[in-house]
Amino acid sequence: MLHRVWQLCGKWCRWSSPFIHLLILTVVTFGLLAPLICHQLLHSYFYLRHWHLNRMSQEFLEQNQQEGQDALHYFEKMQMPNASEASGSDAFQPLLLITIITVQRRNDFHYVLQVASHFHRLLQKCGARCQRHRMILCNVESDPSNHQDVRLMSSLFPVVSRDRTGENPDPSLNQFEKEKQDYVFCLEQSLSLYSPEYILLVEDDAVPEEEIFSVLQHLFSARLSKPYLKDALYFKLYHPERLQRYFNPEPMRILEIPEWLGYLRGLLLGPVLAGAYCWAVGRAGPGWCLVAFFALYSMALAELVGRHYGLELRRLHPALYNVVPASECCTPAMLFPAASARRASGYLRGLRCRQGFAKDTALYSLLRGKGENAFVLEPNLVRHVGMYSSLRLKGNPKLL
């Protein structure tokens, strides 16, 4: 019986119109299979927000709260070095200085402990390759003594603080300008106290990915020698996944169209799928119409499933990471060469931030205004875990 059904299907495929075949393939792929497979993928067009967002947001908060408790136990159980050991190891010029800029947040999530514990573990795991890397904490809480998590780590890592307890508050200082001033303070303190070759300025809710140091090592040793990269103002190590699509309002995303087409040139999906179709229905070799259809079919599938998930394949090796021109949003993790850090701090001192012109927008405005270049590494090298912002308070935060 099954053999007979297969024969009938084969005859139907052989003699029916290719238009019908391709129409059915399109309907089955985009109307049935892709929605069934991708409806829980957060960064896919097929994601069913009303079904999954509340549950996934709550699960993320609960998991992140547990990770905060784990980070707290990590430092509580750690044997603290004495003061001479903590300071003596920083006597030489670091290649990379990791500066975690932090302010007191909700105590139950311990964001800065999560970030610091991951960096500490990864530095130990990296071993000799990272022996010229150092980490410090930059405490910008108005009263530094109120930051309990920093106090817990103060015997492990050097701490610089911006103490404003004795100052009269400036009524004209908005939160966005304060955040920018804190950022400049941490950048300049990193330069003056340690004279590193590179500064990785990390916000206290940006947890590093496992491969961050291998990718940075490849960047330092192989890529920054290229003329168009070595004078960059900064390198972003994070860009929101929701803004990584090919169709995106950010102007710089148009530069990813060649990559979108590259899925077809590199993997030959259009010709391969067209050839497979012709073999399945017993037809002669594919014409250009079939190749064009399967090319567009592959491009649509890549966009609708989500570019973010294709980028994840680049984690297989540091050399596969994209280095592309930066777009505007977000500063969870920014890499500054020392000379660029000096230029950036000087530029930022001449700008005043406000609602709609935060420090990320200010930094991006410098690229055109000062003739600078900046880049972003893809995929992200940190995870942004801070659903509770120190600037924009959310009573019921969501993942999107």
Secondary structure, DSSP 8 states (H G I E B T S, - for coil): -HHHHHHHHHHHHHHS-HHHHHHHHHHHIIIIIHHHHHTT-TTSTT--HHHHHHHHHHHHHHHHHHHHHHHHHHHHHS----HHHHHHTT-S--SEEEEEEE----TTT-HHHHHHHHHHHHHHHHGGGGTTEEEEEEE--SSGGG-HHHHHHTTTS-EEE---TTS---TT--HHHHHHHHHHHHHHHHHHHH--SEEEEEETTEEE-TTHHHHHHHIIIIITTSHHHHT-SEEES---GGG-SSS-SSGGGGGGHHHHHHHHHHH-HHHHHHHHHHHHHT--S--HHHHHHHHHHHHHHHHHH-HHHHHGGGGG-GGG-EEEE--SS--SEEEEEHHHHHHHHHHHHT---BTTB-HHHHHHHHHHHTT--EEEEES-SEEE---S-SSS--SS----
